[in-house]
Amino acid sequence: MPYEAPTHTVERSLRATTGAKIIAGVDEVGRGAWAGPVTVCAAITGLRRPPDGLTDSKLLTPRRRDELFDLLQTWVTAHALGHASPEEIDELGMTAALRLAAVRALEALPVRPEAVILDGKHDYLGAPWRVRTVIKGDQSCIAVAAASVIAKVQRDRMMATLGEPGDGTEEFAFAANAGYPSPVHRAALELRGPTVYHRLSWSYLDALPQWRHLKKVRRSEEAMELENGGQLGFDF
């Protein structure tokens, strides 16, 4: 399906209105997964022309994502990843976990951004970061699109390595579903119950009577709302 290529329009606007020259695009992956961390990438790209075909990672085939990921390693000015673990998601709720992962990514950059373009409509970062939220920023903003691809490929590769041979983790097919609720993943949960990689505060456990006693109480109503929304579809 044809799509409109992302641009530097938002970056140029931020430069003109705020004077910021170092601008990071930020995107996350793993918000709607049942297992694994939520991962955030912060990418600084400058105003150079991007690799052909760069866009939101969800619009790309796995092969094309991998190709672009390789190109982006040397094309971006800088990038860094931040993760929030399943335990942190259970303890803090998704909004706070996203902020934790994003701050970890931003603070891992070799230079501190003067402004941040955040994909979506909600600013989960807040002060002291200067944030511009952009709905579908991973499709319209070059820096956010770059962050989207890097975050997706890195998290997918990490999920594919979880577990040890013979420990039953392979039954969850994390290499294929990246922790999202695929049919194979659901079947393994019913049979084996959640692993150490699962988020135990999420409502999927309500449908598993034999494992329901493992559920942790989610502190935040906002976090529960995000969780339930995240289960409606796949992020890849």
N, C-alpha and C positions, 0 to 999 in steps of 0.2 A: 504494500500500500504506500503510495507517495506521501511524503510528509515534508513540512517546511523546515528547512535547516535552521538550527539555532544561530543567534547573532550575539554581538557585543553591545546591543542597545542598552541593556540595563547597566552594564559596567560603565558605559560612556555617560549615562545619566547620573550615576553615582559620582563619577569623577567631576562632572560639571556642577552638581548641586552641593556636594560635601567636600570636594577637594581631595577625596581619598584616591590614592594611586595603587595601593596594594589591596586588592579585592579578592576574596576567596568565595568560590561557589561551594555550597554544602548540600549534600544529599544523603539519604539514609536507605538502608535495605534491611529487611528482616523484621519490620514492625509487625506484620501479620503472621509470622511463623509461630509454630507451637514449640519449636526447639531451637537451640542455638542463640547466639547473642543478637542484639540489634547493632548494626555496624554503620558508622558515619564516615564519609570521606570529605575532607576539605581540600579543594584544589585551587591553585593560583595559576592563571593561564596568560595574563597579560592580554594584549589586543591582537595577537597574531592569528592568522588564518588557521583554523583547526583541520585535522585530518578529514578527508572526505567521508561522508556518511555518519559523522558523529551526531548522536541524538540520545534521547532517553533510552536507557538500557533495556527497558521492557519492550521497545519497538524493534529490537535487534535479535537476530538468531544467535544461539550460543557460539557458533563459529565466528560470526562477525564481531560479537562482543570480545572474544578472545583476541582477534586480530587488532581491534581498536585498542584494547588494553595494552598490547605490546607497543603499539605506536605511541600511546599516551605516556608511557614510562619516560620517554626522552623528550616528548613534545611539551608537556606541562612545565611551568616554571618550578613548581613545588607541589607536593601533595602529602597528605598524612591521613592515617586511619585512626579511629577511636571506636572502642567496643564497650558495650554494657552487657554483662553476663546475665544468664537466666536468673541467677540468684539476686542480682541487682534489680532486674526487672520486677521480680516478685516482691522485693522489699520496698522499692521506691515507686512503682507504677511506671507506665510507659512514658509519660511526658517527662518526668524527672530523669528516667534512664536515657531518653533521647538527648536531653541536655548534657548529661554526664558524658555520653559518647562523643557528642559534638565538641564539647570543651576539650576533651582529651585529644581529638583530632586537630583542633585549631591550635592548641598549645604545643602540639608536636611539630608544627610547621617551623621551618628554619627562620621565618620572619613573621611577626605578628601582623595580621590583616588589619587594615584601617576601616574596612567595611566587609560585610558578609551578605551574600545573596543566598537566601534560604528557600529551598523548594517547598511549596505549599502555601496555605493561607494563615497558618498559626505560627507565631514566633515563640518557639519553645526554648530559645536561647536567652533572650532578654539582656539586661544590663550586665556587664559594661560593654557588651558587643553592640556595634552599630549595625542593625539588621534591616535588610529590605526583603520582605517575603514576596515570592512570585508564584502564583498558581501555575502549575505545569512548567515550572522553571527548568526542569530537566529536559524539556522539549524546546524551550525558547532561548535559554541562556547557555552560552558555550561553556562557561566555567562549571555550571551546575551539571550539564550533560556529561562533562568529563568526570566529575565526581561520581555521577550515577554509574557510569561504566566501571570505574575503578572499584567502587564499593561492591557492586554486584559480583564481579569476577572474583575479587579477593574473598568475599564471604562464601561464595559457592565452593571455591577451592578448599577453604577451611572446613566447611561442613562435610566435604567428601572425605576428609581425613579423620573424622571423629571415630573413637572407639578402637578396640583392639581385636585382632582376629580371634573368632570363637566366642566373643563375649555377648553375642546376640544383637549388637548394634547394627550389623549389616541388614537385619530384617526390616529396619525402619527405612532403608533406602535413602539415607540422607544425601548421598551423592546425586540422586536423581531429583529429589524434591526440596533439598536445602532446608529441611525442617518445617516445610509447609504441609498442610493437612491433605496429602494425596491419599487415594484409596489404600495403597500399600502401607503408608504411615498409620492410617487409622486402624487397619487390621492388626498391625504389630502392637499398637497401644492396647487394644482389647486383649490380646493374648499375653503380652509381657508386662504391660504397665509402663509408666514413664521412666525414662532413663535419667541419669544425672545431668543430661543436656536439655531436659525439658523445663518449660516454664510451668510451675506448679500452682500458680494463682489463677490460671486461665480456665474458662468455663467448659472446655472440652472434657474435663474430669467429671463434670456433672452427669455426663452421659455414660460414664464407666463406673457402675455401682461397686465393682470389686476393687477399684482403685480410688474411689472418691475420698477415702479417709486421708489420702496424701495431699489433698488440696490445701493450699495456703490462702489465708484471707487477704484479699486485695484491699489496701488501705483507702484508695481513692476512687470515688465514683467516676471521676473523669477518666481514670486509667481503665476502669471496667468498660466504659463506653468505647474507648479506643480499641480495646481488645476485641469486643464483640464486632465492631466494624471491621477490624483487621481480618476476621475469620471468613468474611464473605467472599474473598477471592484470592488469587495468587498474585504474587509480587514479581513474577518473572515470566 
